[in-house]
Amino acid sequence: MNNTPSQKSIYIWNLLGNFAAAAVSVLYLLIVSRMQTSEVADQFSLATSIGNLWIIIGQFQVRNYQATDVKSSHPFSAYYFTRLLTVTMMVISLFPYLWTINYDFTNNSVMIITWIIVYRVADAFSDLFQGYFQQHGRLDIAGKAMVYRYALSVLILLFGLLLSHSMVLTLLALALFNLFFVFSYDYAHFKLFDKLSFRNIFSRNTIDESFKIIRVCFSLFIYGFLLTLVFNEAKLSISGAYAKGIVEAGAQRDYNILFMPVFFMSLCILVVRPLITQMAELWQRKKFQVFYKMFLKILLLTLSIGIVITFLTYLIGVNVLSLIFGLDLLKYKLELTILVLSGVLYSFSIILENILIIMRKHYYLLSVYILMFIVTKMITTELVNKYQIMGASISFCIAMIVYAIGSLTIFSIIKFRRK
């Protein structure tokens, strides 16, 4: 194994890995939409959305804190024990939540959401090892793991549905494969750098360090959970509107397809992920001028790319999606443009959040997340019931405007106070 890869190699593999991470959801939905009924595609779309929410519990938003822990304040065993706790919470809290949202408890729906959550458990443990690799400047390993795992996962989903025609059996195979891959590839590569003593995992010192991590990251978890609730609110409202006969079967699928470019906009963040640890080191060494200069470049680059993508989306976005998914999405031209613009605002806000994490001032964002969540809960259901998918798009855009303005305001106040 190459122990001293070039920065170019690290950057390329990180880029490829994060592209694979963003693309895999699109490919999953593409395969399911083309090979299953509208009803099953809707069930899969909603289950995936809930999986996106529940992975926040599993990861507990520790990744950015772990990656910027450049002084190794906590041993890896503490991060591992933390992940065991959060994944346990992730699993046992699922069905009480499903009951509160009046989830469809038919056998097929329950099996789909169950195996989606098991799949996301694998993601949670993979994220733990990737955080270690990032912390030690080896995002190339994390990138390779994502490329290999997601490429094979897409093939399993495709051929599983071709051979079995069963969504449940295919998701079972997909979940078990991902668990196997994480502990045979990610963990195996971790052992080349460090050792994980399972005796130490449950030591008093490790448990104490783990609770320190949980306390520090609790605000990040609340932020991430509230943000994902905001992301999911329109999807839950569409599900409720379908139950009332306001929208037709396939509306959930269509909205999830239109929402996909928002996740691709997150690539703007993932591409610069190697710079986050570097910026944390600059902050620790008090090289503030270089730090702010790098931050400004990242922000301007993200906004420039976002503006170009939004313009291209308005011109050809729905045509491209219609061609890829084999569906008539041309009527959603404005909705897609609004969602992509929302994705630009989301990327802008996440960059500011990462900077505040480096400064260890992220707890000031609580008011922003609470306000964003309240606004979303107040307007989404009414907008969806009145304007269907257009209402969902407008609701999400308003939430992202609140997020962007609030994050920028908090950052500006903190920066001004440092002068």
TORLODO-30662 format. One line per 2 residues: their letters; for each residue x, y, z of N, C-alpha, C. Coordinates in pm, whole numbers, plus 50000, padded with zeros to 5 digits. Each point is the difference from the previous one (the first is absolute). Layout:
TORLODO-30662
a	X:Y:Z:X:Y:Z:X:Y:Z | ... $
//
This chain:
TORLODO-30662
mn	50084:49880:50000:49916:50120:50000:50087:50125:50000 | 49960:50099:49925:50076:50125:49994:49974:50081:50126 $
nt	50108:50013:50084:49985:50069:50128:50013:50151:49987 | 50055:50047:49889:50019:50144:49982:49945:50043:49864 $
ps	49869:49998:49983:49942:50040:49871:50016:50149:49979 | 49997:50040:49874:50009:50142:49969:49869:50069:50036 $
qk	50007:50132:50019:49879:50076:50028:49902:49991:49884 | 50053:49990:49880:49914:49986:49882:49921:49870:50006 $
si	50068:49891:50037:49933:49871:50011:49892:50003:50108 | 50032:50060:50113:49902:50011:50109:49878:50080:49954 $
yi	50025:50110:49933:49891:50088:49956:49912:49928:49897 | 50062:49931:49905:49923:49932:49894:49914:49890:50059 $
wn	50057:49918:50088:49923:49891:50059:49888:50053:50090 | 50028:50108:50070:49895:50062:50081:49887:50052:49912 $
ll	50037:50062:49888:49899:50051:49907:49917:49887:49942 | 50067:49892:49956:49929:49886:49943:49909:49934:50104 $
gn	50051:49987:50122:49922:49937:50105:49875:50079:50034 | 50014:50129:50009:49884:50083:50034:49904:50014:49883 $
fa	50053:49994:49878:49911:49995:49884:49917:49871:50003 | 50066:49889:50033:49929:49872:50010:49894:50006:50109 $
aa	50033:50065:50114:49904:50012:50110:49878:50081:49960 | 50023:50105:49921:49888:50083:49954:49920:49930:49890 $
av	50070:49926:49914:49935:49937:49885:49920:49876:50038 | 50040:49933:50107:49939:49871:50031:49850:50013:50027 $
sv	49957:50106:50068:49858:50019:50027:49921:50021:49872 | 50061:50074:49907:49937:50022:49870:49984:49869:49925 $
ly	50105:49920:50001:49997:49872:49928:49902:49903:50064 | 49995:49998:50133:49902:49915:50068:49859:50037:49957 $
ll	49967:50129:50005:49866:50044:49964:49971:49976:49853 | 50101:50017:49915:49985:49974:49857:49964:49854:49977 $
iv	50073:49909:50063:49976:49856:49982:49863:49962:50052 | 49966:50046:50120:49872:49964:50061:49884:50059:49920 $
sr	50014:50123:49953:49893:50066:49923:49972:49927:49870 | 50105:49948:49938:49984:49933:49871:49957:49855:50014 $
mq	50029:49936:50113:49979:49856:50012:49888:49961:50095 | 49945:50098:50075:49893:49971:50094:49879:50090:49971 $
ts	49888:49968:50062:49878:50079:49981:50015:50137:50068 | 49910:50091:49965:50001:50133:50062:49981:49989:50151 $
ev	49916:49906:50043:49974:49983:50144:50126:49956:50073 | 50072:49901:49945:50124:49953:50063:50107:50109:49996 $
ad	50006:50073:49889:50097:50110:49989:49972:50107:50104 | 49871:50027:50027:49964:50097:50105:50041:49948:50137 $
qf	49976:49870:50026:50041:49940:50128:50151:50008:50018 | 50073:49969:49894:50146:50005:50006:50048:50143:50022 $
sl	49938:50096:49932:50040:50140:50013:49980:50051:50142 | 49884:49968:50059:49973:50045:50137:50093:49931:50099 $
at	50023:49869:49980:50090:49926:50090:50142:50056:49992 | 50042:50037:49879:50133:50059:49983:50009:50134:50072 $
si	49894:50079:49992:49998:50129:50069:50010:49982:50152 | 49929:49902:50052:50008:49973:50144:50139:49946:50036 $
gn	50057:49919:49911:50137:49953:50020:50098:50114:50006 | 49979:50102:49916:50087:50119:50001:49989:50075:50132 $
lw	49882:49995:50060:49980:50065:50130:50063:49917:50112 | 49979:49869:49994:50047:49915:50110:50151:49980:50000 $
ii	50066:50016:49887:50146:49991:49998:50060:50114:50081 | 49927:50110:50015:50047:50112:50082:50016:49954:50145 $
ig	49907:49916:50047:50012:49944:50135:50122:49909:50006 | 50017:49916:49899:50112:49906:49998:50135:50069:49997 $
qf	50012:50103:49920:50127:50072:49988:50018:50104:50110 | 49890:50050:50051:49998:50100:50108:50082:50123:49965 $
qv	50023:50020:49870:50074:50116:49950:50141:50009:50061 | 50059:49884:50029:50134:49998:50060:50108:50022:49894 $
rn	49968:49972:49873:50103:49997:49894:50084:50127:49993 | 49937:50114:49991:50076:50124:49986:50082:50031:50125 $
yq	49945:49968:50116:50076:50019:50124:50121:49906:50003 | 49978:49874:49963:50108:49901:49997:50109:50041:49901 $
at	49959:50044:49881:50096:50035:49895:50082:50124:50035 | 49942:50088:50082:50073:50121:50039:50066:49986:50137 $
dv	49996:49880:50056:50069:49971:50126:50148:49972:49969 | 50069:50101:49952:50137:49982:49950:50099:49970:50111 $
ks	49963:50028:50124:50088:49970:50114:49968:49864:50062 | 49905:49926:49940:49958:49869:50052:49964:50009:50148 $
sh	49908:50089:50031:49957:50020:50138:49932:49877:50058 | 49940:49918:49912:49932:49879:50044:50057:49880:49925 $
pf	50016:49885:50066:50048:49879:49931:49893:49947:49905 | 50042:49925:49899:49903:49946:49905:49900:49908:50068 $
sa	50045:49929:50104:49909:49910:50071:49879:50076:50055 | 50021:50127:50039:49888:50082:50049:49904:50034:49888 $
yy	50055:50031:49882:49914:50026:49884:49921:49873:49963 | 50067:49884:50011:49934:49874:49965:49887:49970:50099 $
ft	50026:50017:50129:49897:49975:50100:49882:50096:49981 | 50032:50123:49967:49895:50099:49970:49912:49952:49886 $
rl	50063:49944:49896:49923:49951:49886:49914:49881:50037 | 50048:49913:50088:49918:49888:50047:49874:50052:50071 $
lt	50017:50101:50083:49886:50057:50072:49900:50064:49904 | 50051:50079:49907:49909:50075:49911:49929:49908:49901 $
vt	50068:49896:49955:49935:49904:49910:49891:49923:50075 | 50025:49968:50125:49898:49934:50082:49876:50089:50013 $
mm	50022:50128:50027:49889:50097:50007:49927:50007:49866 | 50077:49996:49893:49944:50009:49865:49902:49885:49974 $
vi	50038:49880:50043:49918:49881:49973:49876:49996:50087 | 50017:50023:50132:49886:49981:50091:49897:50113:49992 $
sl	50040:50113:49943:49906:50113:49993:49918:50002:49871 | 50031:49910:49906:49937:50005:49868:49849:49980:50006 $
fp	49955:49888:50057:49858:49966:49992:49911:50092:50084 | 50045:50048:50116:49919:50104:50066:49979:50123:49913 $
yl	50102:50039:49925:49986:50115:49909:49902:49968:49888 | 50010:49881:49942:49909:49961:49892:49855:50003:50048 $
wt	49980:49960:50123:49865:50001:50056:49947:50143:50013 | 50087:50094:50039:49956:50139:50020:49965:50069:49869 $
in	50060:49956:49888:49971:50066:49871:49896:49923:49918 | 49935:49900:50065:49897:49920:49932:50056:49932:49876 $
yd	50116:49939:50015:50066:49931:49889:49916:49880:49957 | 50011:49964:49874:49930:49885:49944:50063:49871:50056 $
ft	49927:49931:50089:50057:49882:50066:49963:49870:49929 | 49975:50005:49871:49985:49877:49925:50134:49929:49994 $
nn	49997:49869:49980:50122:49919:50007:50109:50049:49906 | 49963:50033:49876:50099:50043:49902:50068:50131:50042 $
sv	49921:50096:50045:50055:50129:50042:50094:49985:50120 | 49959:49916:50096:50082:49980:50120:50133:49934:49965 $
mi	49997:49900:49912:50123:49933:49960:50093:50094:49923 | 49942:50084:49917:50082:50095:49923:50071:50097:50094 $
it	49928:50060:50094:50063:50096:50091:50101:49930:50092 | 49971:49876:50040:50092:49927:50088:50135:49979:49935 $
wi	50001:49953:49876:50127:49971:49933:50070:50128:49954 | 49923:50105:49976:50063:50130:49972:50078:50048:50124 $
iv	49942:49981:50118:50067:50043:50123:50124:49915:50027 | 49993:49870:49975:50120:49915:50016:50110:50045:49905 $
yr	49961:50033:49878:50095:50055:49902:50065:50127:50054 | 49920:50084:50064:50052:50125:50053:50088:49978:50124 $
va	49978:49891:50071:50091:49964:50110:50141:49978:49946 | 50008:49932:49884:50130:49981:49935:50062:50135:49964 $
da	49918:50092:49950:50048:50135:49969:50057:50069:50124 | 49933:49981:50114:50043:50065:50124:50138:49952:50043 $
fs	50025:49870:49990:50132:49948:50038:50106:50037:49896 | 49962:50001:49874:50094:50043:49896:50043:50145:50023 $
dl	49905:50084:50038:50029:50141:50028:50100:50015:50114 | 49992:49911:50098:50093:50002:50113:50144:49978:49953 $
fq	50019:49897:49918:50135:49971:49950:50048:50108:49903 | 49907:50052:49920:50038:50108:49908:50043:50124:50076 $
gy	49936:50026:50113:50040:50112:50084:50142:49984:50050 | 50036:49876:50034:50138:49972:50044:50098:50026:49887 $
fq	49966:49950:49880:50089:50020:49885:50017:50149:49969 | 49889:50075:50008:50007:50144:49975:50086:50069:50106 $
qh	49981:49962:50124:50075:50059:50110:50151:49982:49980 | 50038:49889:49935:50142:49970:49980:50045:50021:49856 $
gr	49923:50083:49926:50043:50040:49867:49995:49893:49894 | 49912:49899:50018:49991:49890:49902:49859:49986:49945 $
ld	49949:50110:49947:49867:49996:49938:49999:49917:49873 | 50117:49966:49946:50004:49911:49883:49944:49863:50034 $
ia	50027:49951:50121:49947:49870:50042:49848:50007:50014 | 49952:50108:50062:49856:50020:50013:49934:50008:49864 $
gk	50064:50071:49906:49945:50014:49865:49992:49867:49928 | 50105:49920:50009:49999:49868:49936:49890:49913:50059 $
am	49985:50004:50132:49897:49919:50065:49862:50036:49948 | 49973:50130:49985:49869:50044:49950:49979:49959:49854 $
vy	50102:50016:49917:49988:49964:49858:49968:49851:49987 | 50077:49915:50066:49981:49855:49988:49866:49957:50059 $
ry	49969:50049:50119:49877:49955:50067:49874:50044:49927 | 49997:50126:49956:49880:50049:49934:49984:49943:49860 $
al	50110:49979:49930:49992:49940:49866:49944:49858:50010 | 50051:49922:50095:49951:49864:50018:49855:50000:50050 $
sv	49965:50097:50083:49863:50009:50052:49899:50025:49888 | 50036:50087:49907:49912:50027:49886:49979:49873:49918 $
li	50106:49925:49979:49989:49875:49924:49912:49899:50074 | 50014:49993:50132:49918:49908:50078:49852:50037:49990 $
ll	49970:50129:50010:49861:50045:49988:49945:49968:49862 | 50077:50029:49896:49956:49978:49863:49973:49852:49973 $
fg	50100:49916:50025:49986:49858:49968:49909:49929:50100 | 49993:50052:50123:49908:49942:50097:49856:50015:49955 $
ll	49964:50118:49949:49864:50022:49951:49974:49925:49870 | 50103:49990:49916:49986:49926:49875:49972:49852:50025 $
ls	50070:49944:50099:49990:49856:50024:49885:49963:50092 | 49976:50080:50104:49899:49963:50099:49868:50073:49983 $
hs	50004:50119:49937:49883:50087:49986:49942:50039:50137 | 50080:49980:50105:49953:50029:50136:50082:50114:50059 $
mv	49932:50108:50037:50067:50114:50062:50058:49960:50136 | 49924:49921:50075:50041:49963:50136:50124:49911:49998 $
lt	50000:49895:49918:50115:49909:49993:50124:50072:49950 | 49982:50090:49905:50114:50074:49945:50059:50093:50105 $
ll	49915:50067:50077:50050:50088:50106:50067:49921:50111 | 49950:49880:50027:50066:49912:50098:50143:49969:49956 $
al	50015:49960:49874:50134:49970:49947:50089:50124:50003 | 49942:50114:49966:50076:50126:49996:50050:50037:50140 $
al	49914:49988:50100:50037:50036:50137:50110:49909:50053 | 49986:49869:49980:50099:49906:50050:50134:50018:49931 $
fn	49999:50027:49869:50125:50025:49929:50073:50121:50056 | 49926:50108:50026:50064:50122:50049:50061:49982:50138 $
lf	49932:49925:50087:50058:49970:50131:50129:49921:49985 | 49997:49900:49912:50119:49917:49976:50114:50085:49944 $
fv	49970:50088:49905:50104:50079:49935:50069:50094:50100 | 49920:50066:50083:50057:50098:50093:50100:49935:50095 $
fs	49966:49881:50049:50089:49937:50098:50109:49915:49935 | 49989:49976:49870:50107:49927:49932:50093:50093:49922 $
yd	49956:50123:49972:50084:50094:49925:50038:50121:50087 | 49902:50075:50045:50029:50119:50080:50078:49965:50127 $
ya	49949:49903:50074:50066:49961:50125:50136:49938:49974 | 50011:49922:49893:50129:49938:49966:50105:50105:49971 $
hf	49962:50107:49931:50096:50108:49971:50031:50082:50125 | 49902:50013:50087:50027:50070:50127:50109:49928:50079 $
kl	49996:49866:49999:50097:49922:50077:50143:50015:49949 | 50017:50051:49878:50134:50026:49949:50063:50123:50067 $
fd	49916:50083:50062:50048:50122:50064:49993:49993:50152 | 49901:49931:50052:49975:50004:50144:49938:49867:50043 $
kl	49993:49981:50129:49939:49881:50055:49879:50040:50084 | 49900:49914:49997:49880:50024:50079:49982:49883:50096 $
sf	50031:50023:50125:49987:49897:50101:49857:49999:50052 | 49931:49889:49977:49860:49993:50042:49987:49999:50153 $
rn	50109:49967:50069:49999:50010:50146:49999:50147:50043 | 50077:50082:49925:50007:50142:50034:49872:50076:49967 $
if	49925:49948:49903:49877:50068:49959:49905:50020:50117 | 49996:49901:50090:49905:50006:50111:50068:50037:50132 $
sr	50120:50058:49990:50069:50045:50121:49935:50129:50051 | 50023:50028:50127:49941:50119:50061:50048:50127:49931 $
nt	50128:50005:49968:50057:50118:49936:49937:50024:49862 | 49984:49891:49924:49940:50012:49866:49856:50049:50009 $
id	49926:49945:50094:49860:50041:50017:49991:50148:50039 | 50089:50043:50090:50003:50142:50039:50031:50089:49880 $
es	50099:49960:49919:50035:50078:49881:49885:50001:49900 | 49930:49887:49991:49887:49991:49908:49890:50099:50037 $
fk	49971:50011:50129:49896:50094:50044:50044:50144:49982 | 50131:50024:50005:50051:50134:49967:49971:50032:49854 $
ii	50023:49902:49912:49973:50019:49857:49851:50026:49978 | 49916:49922:50067:49855:50017:49986:49957:50140:50046 $
rv	50056:50046:50111:49964:50134:50050:50042:50108:49901 | 50121:49987:49946:50050:50101:49905:49918:49999:49872 $
cf	49964:49881:49953:49934:49986:49869:49848:50005:50010 | 49947:50009:50122:49854:49997:50014:49933:50113:49923 $
sl	50058:50119:50008:49941:50112:49926:50007:49975:49850 | 50112:49941:49953:50012:49967:49858:49894:49899:49959 $
fi	49975:49902:50088:49898:49899:49973:49862:50065:49989 | 49968:50089:50094:49871:50069:49996:49986:50077:49870 $
yg	50108:50068:49960:49997:50077:49875:49974:49908:49881 | 50078:49891:49994:49986:49907:49888:49863:49936:49996 $
fl	49947:49965:50118:49869:49937:50006:49891:50097:49958 | 50007:50123:50050:49902:50101:49961:50008:50030:49850 $
lt	50124:50007:49948:50018:50027:49857:49938:49890:49916 | 50022:49874:50040:49944:49889:49923:49849:49993:50015 $
lv	49948:50038:50117:49855:50011:50014:49945:50103:49902 | 50072:50109:49982:49961:50102:49902:50002:49939:49860 $
fn	50104:49923:49969:50010:49935:49870:49883:49904:49977 | 49957:49933:50106:49899:49895:49987:49857:50051:50012 $
ea	49981:50120:50050:49866:50049:50030:49910:50000:49876 | 50053:50047:49887:49921:50001:49877:49963:49859:49957 $
kl	50094:49906:50017:49974:49862:49960:49891:49937:50086 | 50003:50029:50130:49895:49951:50088:49866:50066:49967 $
si	50004:50128:49964:49876:50071:49962:49943:49943:49871 | 50087:49964:49906:49954:49938:49875:49937:49864:50030 $
sg	50061:49924:50092:49944:49871:50039:49861:50019:50062 | 49986:50101:50085:49870:50030:50059:49899:50046:49896 $
ay	50046:50079:49904:49911:50047:49893:49953:49885:49913 | 50087:49902:49979:49962:49881:49921:49892:49921:50074 $
ak	50015:49986:50132:49901:49927:50080:49864:50069:49994 | 50000:50134:49984:49874:50076:49991:49948:50009:49857 $
gi	50075:49947:49904:49958:50005:49860:50030:50132:49932 | 50085:50083:50061:50033:50131:49942:50100:49985:49886 $
ve	50096:49908:50017:50098:49974:49894:49987:49854:49956 | 50048:49971:49881:49989:49865:49944:50120:49915:50038 $
ag	49986:49868:49978:50113:49909:50019:50114:50043:49908 | 50120:49997:50051:50116:50043:49921:50048:50139:50037 $
aq	49919:50076:50077:50041:50136:50037:50124:49998:50089 | 50003:49903:50093:50118:49986:50087:50125:49969:49918 $
rd	49983:49910:49905:50112:49965:49911:50046:50121:49920 | 49905:50075:49943:50036:50116:49918:50075:50105:50082 $
yn	49951:50026:50122:50066:50101:50084:50141:49956:50038 | 50015:49871:50030:50134:49950:50033:50095:50010:49883 $
il	49949:49980:49879:50084:50016:49880:50042:50146:49985 | 49904:50090:50015:50030:50143:49989:50095:50046:50110 $
fm	49994:49933:50115:50081:50038:50115:50145:49952:49987 | 50024:49905:49911:50134:49942:49987:50110:50104:49975 $
pv	49978:50099:49915:50107:50099:49977:50043:50075:50126 | 49912:50007:50101:50038:50064:50126:50116:49923:50063 $
ff	49993:49867:49993:50109:49919:50055:50127:50016:49917 | 49985:50017:49869:50118:50023:49917:50065:50133:50033 $
ms	49918:50097:50041:50059:50128:50040:50089:49983:50122 | 49972:49897:50081:50085:49976:50117:50141:49958:49960 $
lc	50018:49964:49873:50135:49971:49951:50091:50122:50015 | 49942:50118:49991:50080:50122:50019:50067:49997:50137 $
il	49933:49939:50098:50058:49989:50134:50099:49886:50004 | 49962:49886:49944:50082:49881:50010:50131:50013:49925 $
vv	49999:50075:49890:50121:50020:49922:50106:50073:50083 | 49955:50093:50083:50096:50078:50080:50024:49938:50138 $
rp	49946:49880:50023:50016:49936:50131:50147:49987:50042 | 50093:49966:49908:50141:49992:50043:50052:50132:50057 $
li	49940:50112:49957:50047:50130:50048:49950:50032:50141 | 49894:49930:50044:49943:50029:50132:50101:49969:50110 $
tq	50063:49880:49991:50101:49966:50100:50118:50096:49992 | 50038:50036:49878:50110:50096:49981:49965:50135:50065 $
ma	49875:50044:49982:49957:50127:50060:49998:49990:50153 | 49963:49882:50051:50001:49981:50145:50142:50015:50055 $
el	50098:49948:49926:50140:50014:50042:50043:50147:49996 | 49958:50073:49897:50032:50143:49992:49940:50076:50119 $
wq	49878:49963:50037:49935:50065:50113:50073:49970:50131 | 50043:49874:50015:50074:49963:50121:50132:50075:50010 $
rk	50063:50025:49884:50130:50070:49998:49983:50152:49997 | 49871:50043:50008:49966:50144:50005:50044:50076:49875 $
kf	49998:49931:49887:50029:50066:49872:49867:50047:49941 | 49940:50098:50065:49863:50041:49968:49988:50065:49863 $
qv	50101:50073:49957:49993:50067:49870:49994:49899:49887 | 50085:49898:50007:49998:49893:49899:49869:49923:50008 $
fy	49952:49976:50121:49875:49929:50023:49883:50070:49932 | 49983:50129:50024:49887:50074:49943:50013:50015:49848 $
km	50123:50007:49951:50021:50009:49856:49955:49871:49931 | 50036:49886:50059:49958:49871:49945:49849:49984:50008 $
fl	49941:50043:50111:49855:49993:50018:49927:50080:49893 | 50048:50121:49973:49936:50086:49900:50007:49937:49861 $
ki	50114:49939:49967:50014:49934:49870:49900:49886:49985 | 49987:49920:50105:49907:49887:49997:49857:50049:49983 $
ll	49965:50105:50073:49864:50053:49995:49967:50056:49861 | 50091:50078:49944:49978:50059:49868:49993:49894:49891 $
lt	50086:49898:50011:49998:49891:49902:49868:49925:50005 | 49953:49972:50120:49873:49928:50017:49884:50079:49942 $
ls	49993:50128:50030:49891:50084:49948:50007:50013:49849 | 50119:50013:49944:50016:50013:49854:49952:49874:49930 $
ig	50045:49885:50050:49957:49873:49941:49849:49985:50014 | 49947:50037:50116:49856:49987:50025:49916:50084:49906 $
iv	50043:50122:49973:49926:50088:49908:49997:49942:49859 | 50114:49948:49956:50008:49940:49866:49908:49878:49992 $
it	50004:49915:50103:49917:49879:50000:49852:50035:50002 | 49962:50102:50077:49859:50042:50004:49953:50048:49863 $
fl	50084:50076:49931:49965:50049:49867:49985:49885:49901 | 50092:49905:50004:49993:49884:49911:49878:49914:50032 $
ty	49967:49991:50128:49882:49923:50041:49874:50058:49938 | 49988:50131:50002:49882:50065:49942:49990:49972:49850 $
li	50115:49994:49933:50000:49979:49855:49970:49856:49962 | 50066:49904:50064:49992:49861:49953:49975:49898:50111 $
gv	49984:50045:50124:49992:49907:50113:49894:49894:49988 | 49874:50041:49979:49891:49902:49995:50012:49909:49878 $
nv	50055:50051:49891:50020:49917:49881:50096:49885:50030 | 50107:50032:50070:50100:49899:50035:49941:49897:50095 $
ls	49929:50045:50103:49941:49907:50096:49893:49913:49936 | 49920:50057:49910:49897:49923:49930:50064:49889:49917 $
li	50110:50033:49935:50071:49902:49917:50060:49890:50087 | 50061:50037:50111:50067:49902:50087:49900:49906:50065 $
fg	49890:50055:50054:49907:49919:50077:49885:49942:49917 | 49990:50043:49874:49894:49947:49916:49862:50045:50043 $
ld	49990:50119:50057:49873:50054:50048:49979:50140:49941 | 49874:50042:49993:49969:50134:49952:50009:50099:50116 $
ll	50113:50069:50009:50023:50096:50108:50004:50144:49949 | 49963:50020:49873:50014:50133:49938:49916:50107:50069 $
ky	49891:49959:50063:49913:50097:50067:50062:50055:50129 | 50112:49941:50041:50063:50040:50126:50123:50089:49980 $
kl	50005:50073:49890:50118:50081:49969:50030:50102:50110 | 49900:50075:50042:50020:50103:50101:50027:49938:50137 $
el	49930:49890:50030:50021:49933:50129:50144:49953:50014 | 50054:49940:49892:50138:49951:50004:50099:50115:50019 $
ti	49977:50110:49929:50089:50116:50012:49999:50055:50142 | 49883:50007:50060:49989:50048:50139:50076:49908:50095 $
lv	49989:49869:49978:50068:49904:50088:50152:50008:49984 | 50048:50017:49877:50145:50011:49979:50053:50128:50063 $
ls	49926:50110:49986:50040:50124:50067:50004:49980:50151 | 49905:49924:50051:50000:49967:50143:50125:49922:50038 $
gv	50042:49911:49909:50122:49923:50023:50124:50087:50008 | 50003:50106:49920:50111:50096:50005:50004:50068:50136 $
ly	49884:50043:50048:49991:50064:50132:50040:49902:50110 | 49962:49875:49983:50037:49895:50097:50151:49983:50006 $
sf	50066:49992:49884:50145:49985:49995:50070:50119:50066 | 49951:50119:49970:50053:50123:50059:49993:49993:50153 $
si	49887:49955:50050:49979:49994:50145:50087:49894:50066 | 50015:49885:49934:50081:49892:50056:50146:50041:50011 $
il	50049:50076:49902:50138:50051:50008:50016:50087:50125 | 49905:50089:50022:50004:50086:50119:49995:49917:50128 $
en	49918:49895:49999:49991:49913:50118:50133:49932:50028 | 50067:49951:49894:50130:49935:50017:50103:50096:50058 $
il	49995:50125:49955:50093:50101:50053:49973:50024:50148 | 49874:50006:50038:49965:50021:50140:50039:49879:50086 $
ii	49997:49880:49941:50047:49881:50073:50150:50011:50027 | 50075:50042:49898:50145:50019:50018:50026:50102:50111 $
mr	49921:50107:50002:50014:50103:50104:49948:49952:50135 | 49930:49883:49999:49933:49948:50119:49894:50097:50051 $
kh	49930:50064:49905:49893:50093:50032:49866:49955:49941 | 49993:49871:49963:49883:49950:49928:49872:50003:50084 $
yy	50014:50003:50133:49881:49997:50085:49913:50125:49984 | 50057:50106:49944:49922:50122:49977:49895:49981:49890 $
ll	50013:49893:49923:49907:49977:49889:49865:49944:50045 | 49989:49965:50127:49877:49937:50047:49876:50083:49966 $
sv	50008:50130:50021:49884:50086:49972:49963:49998:49853 | 50100:49990:49912:49975:49995:49856:49924:49872:49964 $
yi	50045:49887:50054:49936:49872:49969:49858:49993:50055 | 49981:50051:50120:49866:49999:50058:49906:50087:49917 $
lm	50046:50118:49960:49918:50089:49917:49966:49935:49867 | 50100:49939:49937:49979:49934:49871:49897:49888:50013 $
fi	50011:49921:50106:49907:49890:50023:49858:50051:50023 | 49986:50104:50082:49868:50056:50029:49934:50054:49873 $
vt	50077:50074:49921:49947:50054:49874:49954:49887:49909 | 50081:49895:49990:49965:49886:49914:49871:49933:50045 $
km	49987:49975:50131:49879:49936:50053:49877:50087:49978 | 50018:50130:50004:49886:50091:49986:49946:50006:49858 $
it	50088:49988:49899:49956:50030:49863:49989:49879:49908 | 50067:49889:50033:50016:49894:49899:49870:49929:49966 $
te	49930:49949:50100:49878:49923:49973:49899:50081:49920 | 49980:50125:50039:49904:50085:49930:50043:50024:49855 $
lv	50130:50026:49979:50049:50024:49865:49989:49875:49914 | 50030:49883:50057:49991:49874:49924:49855:49970:49966 $
nk	49910:50016:50095:49859:49973:49975:49943:50094:49893 | 50052:50122:49994:49947:50099:49906:50068:49994:49864 $
yq	50134:49984:50000:50074:50008:49874:50078:49873:49966 | 49979:49892:50075:50066:49872:49980:50155:50013:49996 $
im	50063:49953:49894:50146:49998:49996:50058:50141:49994 | 49932:50092:49936:50045:50139:50000:50002:50054:50144 $
ga	49898:49968:50077:49995:50042:50139:50114:49942:50082 | 50033:49873:49974:50112:49937:50070:50131:50070:49966 $
si	50017:50036:49874:50123:50067:49954:50014:50138:50063 | 49889:50076:50002:50003:50134:50059:50031:49993:50150 $
sf	49937:49904:50067:50023:49983:50143:50147:49973:50031 | 50062:49911:49923:50140:49967:50024:50091:50119:49971 $
ci	49967:50075:49896:50081:50118:49965:49994:50105:50111 | 49882:50023:50054:49986:50096:50110:50084:49956:50120 $
am	49998:49870:50029:50080:49947:50111:50148:50024:49979 | 50048:49979:49876:50142:50019:49970:50041:50148:50003 $
iv	49906:50088:49966:50028:50145:50012:50021:50036:50147 | 49913:49947:50086:50015:50024:50145:50134:49945:50048 $
ya	50036:49880:49954:50126:49934:50038:50120:50084:49959 | 50001:50046:49875:50114:50076:49947:50016:50135:50071 $
ig	49890:50073:50012:50006:50132:50064:50039:49986:50148 | 49942:49902:50067:50031:49980:50141:50145:49961:50024 $
sl	50052:49907:49918:50139:49955:50015:50098:50113:49973 | 49971:50078:49895:50088:50113:49966:49999:50105:50112 $
ti	49883:50022:50057:49989:50098:50109:50083:49957:50122 | 49988:49872:50037:50076:49947:50115:50149:50010:49974 $
fs	50043:49959:49880:50143:50005:49967:50051:50144:50004 | 49924:50092:49945:50042:50141:49995:50014:50059:50140 $
ii	49906:49967:50088:50006:50050:50137:50125:49948:50072 | 50027:49869:49984:50117:49940:50066:50129:50059:49946 $
kf	50007:50016:49868:50122:50057:49939:50020:50145:50046 | 49892:50074:50008:50010:50141:50043:50049:50009:50145 $
rr	49952:49909:50084:50038:50003:50142:50147:49964:50020 | 50058:49925:49905:50140:49961:50013:50095:50115:49969 $
k	49950:50103:49934:50088:50112:49962:50037:50085:50122 $
//
